[in-house]
């Protein structure tokens, strides 16, 4: 008899949890990660740890594969320039961008996102950059490597309009799909990171691209297992109160 009661209670708890899942509204997209560049003018950006104050937003559902190098500025290869902080220290700037579309573009930022934190998951819906200036009209691309197929995937691209004044910040957005992580797996190769890449095809060395901030927009959610356990726990609490 006790066994039957236990089975009935368990079934009721699971049913209640499943019902809660159907009622729970899907979370809205929010900023998961934001890096607002700030440093000493004229110095190289290099790599930035997740503990650095330039990481102004770090959602609790997100972790970093390598926290000490959570964001890496890549520059200097193929005769291009390194990323440095502009004279005001308020933006990362590059004067000589790469000249073609490439997953391995030598002028880019690699964001080394990791798995979701324990009991959570997240999906990336878009990425953004805030541009302070651009002497030419470079192209902004967003890349990642699929963890299952090892294919390099460009989620999208957009042309950055020539903008000489730093008084107005312009935001550019690329929508994404297929990028997600749980606390045990991810659809993207975490060893290569999410790549914010830039290039211009004319070969000029006077690009003066100034990036004020970059951000990742997405949806953080508790995993299904956590929600089921939460529903079962709620049902147990209600039963105890009735007794």
C-alpha positions, 0 to 999 in steps of 0.5 A: 500500500505504501509503495502504491501511495509513493508511486501515486505521489511521484506521478502526481509530482511529475505531472504537476511539474510538467504542468508548471513547465507548460505554464512557465513563460519563455524568458526574454532575450537580455544582455548575457555579456557586455564588454565596455572597452576602457584602458590607458590610451595608446596601450594594447588591448591584449586579453581581458579577464572576466574579472576585469571591470571592462566586463560590465555585464556577466549573466549568472547563467554564463561561464567562461572557458578561460576566465583569465582570457575571457576576451582576446583581441587578435591583431598584428598578423598579415601586416595588420595593426594591433588593437589599442585603446584610443587616445581617450581610453574609451574605445578599442581602435584598429587602424589597419584591418584585414582585407578579406572575410575569414574565420581566422581574420587577424583583426577580431575579438574572440569571446571565450564563452563556456558552458552554462552554469550548473542547472542553467542553459543559455542560447545566443540570439544576437550580437552587437557592437557599438562603433564610435568611428570608422574612417573607411566602411569596413565589414563586421562579421560574426563567426563560430565553429560548430562543435559537432561538425567542426564547420566554421559558420558565419552567422551574418555580416553588416557593413559599418558606415563611415563615421568620422565623429566620435560624438555619436555611437552607432550600434550594429546588430547581427542576429544568430541561431544555433548557438547554445549551451547547457551545463554539460554541452555546447553547440559551439566549439569553446576552444575557438570562441565566438568571433567578432571579425572585421575587414575592409577590402581596399587595403588602406592602413587608415581605417581608424575603426573604434569599437566602444563596446561589444555584447552578446544578447540571449536567453538564459533559462534553468534546465528542464530537470531543475524546473521539474525538481522545483515543481516536485518540491513545491508539490511536496511543500503543499502536501506537508502544509495540508497535513 
